[in-house]
Amino acid sequence: VAWRNNPAFARVDIQHNRSGFRRSAEVALRKPPDTTRIFLLGGSAIYGTGGSFPHIDSRFSFIHNHELIDAELERKLSAAFPSRRWEVINVAASGYRIHQQLALLQSRLLRYQPDAVILIDGYNDFIQLYHQARENPDGEFDVYENTAGAEEFDRLANPTSLRCVGTFADAWLGANSSLFRLIRRRLPGVVRDPWRRGRVERPFPDPVQLGDLSGEERSAAAAALEHTAYYAHTVRQIQRVLALDGIPALFLLQPILVLSRKKFTDSEKRLYEYERSLGGPLYMYLFRQVYAEFARTIEEAARLDGLRFVNLENAFDAVEEQCFSDFAHLTPAGNRVLADALFAHVRDSLLAGGSNSGRV
């Protein structure tokens, strides 16, 4: 997996237990009697990372454990079915791709005897495809070789230069110094617009069509779309690994700001326009195409393998509250909406059987 959450990490809004799960309570290796244990996997949005653009909206920089999807879902299940003890355990990690979820399940999670597994992914895998297509469209795409964080892991595990010393110092201070973490988090916000250098200043259509891209951008888009099949393939691998132990799984494609059709709040409007200017035409065009291909191939896998899949792209369409704190991370209100959706699927499908594919 290249990295994992720091065990026993704690600050005012975030607490990890000794297993590195974002949960205040410990999780016994041997499951207690009359307990239903559900693992929730994903990247930073599911982990509960705060908003990345505090110069636009700083209200959601800190999201507490009790405001997360797992905590909300656990409370709902406990209230609805009080005869059982419910554990909904957040094992998400910032930056994780779908292949890292497979590795995490096999290397660490199956021994905890889960009764069900829920995976909410999509954004990080798109970003990996996008960067590969933009930077090296003619190169061979290898999802494992390009795992984010692998370079940092190599510097720590096999130090060969002075740069490795800096990486080690950053890792050690990040794990042991609250002051260092505060400075590292707050320093970018000192500048009014710290990402301005990467913004696209020229106007471009919304939505972006293929004809709006340059020749180089069209080549990059074609290269990215050639490799989208790996996502559904890995989903099918996870489904089959879990099926060996009789563990039901629910796969969800996470909601994204630039694809949402909800009525944006004023803050979400500013975040949307800022995200467009950061990404540019290729980013905006490719996001819609790749996400549609992810959904299509997983829906096909649902028909072939019987896996359960829900596309959350439109989960916030009827919600007036602010759900996004930036491009993909969620506010507490957004977490509550997804917890409501998950509760319905856990109750009606995941633990009781039912339809395999659907939309929220």
Sequence and secondary structure as in RCSB ss.txt:
>XXXX:A:sequence
VAWRNNPAFARVDIQHNRSGFRRSAEVALRKPPDTTRIFLLGGSAIYGTGGSFPHIDSRFSFIHNHELIDAELER
KLSAAFPSRRWEVINVAASGYRIHQQLALLQSRLLRYQPDAVILIDGYNDFIQLYHQARENPDGEFDVYENTAGA
EEFDRLANPTSLRCVGTFADAWLGANSSLFRLIRRRLPGVVRDPWRRGRVERPFPDPVQLGDLSGEERSAAAAAL
EHTAYYAHTVRQIQRVLALDGIPALFLLQPILVLSRKKFTDSEKRLYEYERSLGGPLYMYLFRQVYAEFARTIEE
AARLDGLRFVNLENAFDAVEEQCFSDFAHLTPAGNRVLADALFAHVRDSLLAGGSNSGRV
>XXXX:A:secstr
      TT B SS B  TTS S SS   SS  TTEEEEEEEESHHHHT   S TTT  TTS   GGGSHHHHHHH
HHHHH TTSEEEEEE   TT  HHHHHHHIIIIIGGG  SEEEEEE HHHHHHHHHHHHH TTS   TTTT TTH
HHHHHHHS  SHHHHHHHHHHHHHHH HHHHHHHHHHHHHSSSTTGGG   S   SS  GGGS HHHHHHHHHHH
TTTHHHHHHHHHHHHHHHHTT  EEEEE   GGG  S   HHHHHHHHHHHHHHHHHHHHHHHHHHHHHHHHHHH
HHHHH  EEEE TTTTTT  S  BSSSS B HHHHHHHHHHHHHHIIIIITT   SEEE 
